[in-house]
Structures are given as C-alpha cells and as structure tokens.
Amino acid sequence: MDQLYARIVRTMSDRERAISKTILTWVSLAVRPLTTSALKYVIERLAMDEVEEILISKYCNDLLYIDKPGRVRMGHASARGFLLET
C-alpha cells in the first residue's frame, strides 16, 4: 500500500502537494474528525489559497474522503500510517 500512496503523492503538482500536505497533516493528527469548513478555514488562514470545500478531496486524491455530515476522514488506516511515517 505504501507504494500506492507514494505514487499518489508523486503525481500531485507542487501547488497541490503543498495544500494536500497541510490538509493531510491536520486530518492525520486531529483528535476528532475535522469538518470541511474547518479545513477550509485553516488553508485560507495560512494564506495558501482560497479553496472550495469540494476541492479538499480532489487535492488529496484517494487518501481521504468526506462523509455525509461533511467530516473529512482518512480513506484507510494504512494511509494515516504512511503519512505519519513519511
């Protein structure tokens, strides 16, 4: 699985990678699931970009998903492990 996750990260553009890294870091280290609006707030406050909530999952490909209540979750526990190890 690590090879798959590494390939996903390599296919991102530099801009996508920077935003994705921020999103994935916050989601990986959060004590409870974050909402899309909370992540949007973080990204905009870090002056990275204005981002539509729907783009959060686009930036991170299949590494995370957004559930019906709008919480951002890791796609699989192994993705979280990969991100914490790299």
C-alpha positions as CSV (number, residue, x, y, z in Angstrom):
1,M,0.0,0.0,0.0
2,D,2.9,2.4,0.7
3,Q,3.9,2.2,-2.9
4,L,0.4,3.2,-4.0
5,Y,0.3,6.2,-1.5
6,A,3.8,7.3,-2.6
7,R,2.7,7.2,-6.3
8,I,-0.4,9.3,-5.4
9,V,1.8,11.9,-3.8
10,R,4.3,11.9,-6.7
11,T,1.5,12.6,-9.2
12,M,0.5,15.8,-7.4
13,S,1.6,19.2,-8.7
14,D,3.8,21.3,-6.4
15,R,0.8,23.5,-5.6
16,E,-1.5,20.5,-4.9
17,R,1.3,18.9,-2.9
18,A,1.6,21.9,-0.6
19,I,-2.1,22.2,0.1
20,S,-2.5,18.4,0.3
21,K,0.3,18.2,2.9
22,T,-1.5,20.8,5.1
23,I,-4.8,19.0,4.8
24,L,-3.4,15.6,5.4
25,T,-1.3,16.7,8.3
26,W,-4.4,18.3,10.0
27,V,-6.6,15.3,9.3
28,S,-4.0,12.8,10.4
29,L,-3.2,14.5,13.7
30,A,-6.7,15.6,14.6
31,V,-8.2,14.1,17.8
32,R,-11.6,14.0,16.1
33,P,-12.7,14.3,12.5
34,L,-12.5,17.8,11.1
35,T,-15.2,19.4,9.0
36,T,-14.6,20.6,5.5
37,S,-15.4,24.2,6.7
38,A,-12.7,23.9,9.4
39,L,-10.1,22.7,6.9
40,K,-11.1,25.5,4.5
41,Y,-10.6,28.0,7.3
42,V,-7.1,26.6,8.1
43,I,-6.0,26.7,4.4
44,E,-7.2,30.2,3.9
45,R,-5.7,31.5,7.2
46,L,-2.3,30.0,6.2
47,A,-2.7,32.2,3.1
48,M,-2.2,29.1,0.9
49,D,-5.3,29.6,-1.3
50,E,-8.9,30.1,-1.3
51,V,-10.4,26.7,-1.7
52,E,-13.8,25.3,-2.3
53,E,-14.8,22.6,0.1
54,I,-15.2,20.1,-2.7
55,L,-11.6,20.6,-3.7
56,I,-10.4,19.2,-0.4
57,S,-10.9,15.7,-1.5
58,K,-9.6,16.5,-5.0
59,Y,-6.3,17.7,-3.7
60,C,-5.8,14.6,-1.6
61,N,-7.0,12.1,-4.2
62,D,-7.9,8.8,-2.6
63,L,-6.1,9.4,0.7
64,L,-9.2,10.8,2.4
65,Y,-12.9,11.2,1.8
66,I,-15.7,13.4,3.0
67,D,-18.6,11.7,4.7
68,K,-22.3,12.9,4.5
69,P,-22.1,15.2,7.6
70,G,-19.1,16.9,6.0
71,R,-16.4,15.4,8.1
72,V,-13.0,14.7,6.5
73,R,-11.7,11.2,7.2
74,M,-8.7,9.2,6.2
75,G,-9.5,6.7,3.4
76,H,-7.9,3.9,5.2
77,A,-5.9,3.4,8.4
78,S,-2.8,2.5,6.3
79,A,-2.9,5.9,4.6
80,R,-2.7,7.5,8.0
81,G,0.2,5.3,8.9
82,F,2.0,6.1,5.7
83,L,1.6,9.8,6.2
84,L,2.9,9.6,9.8
85,E,5.9,7.6,8.8
86,T,7.0,9.8,5.9
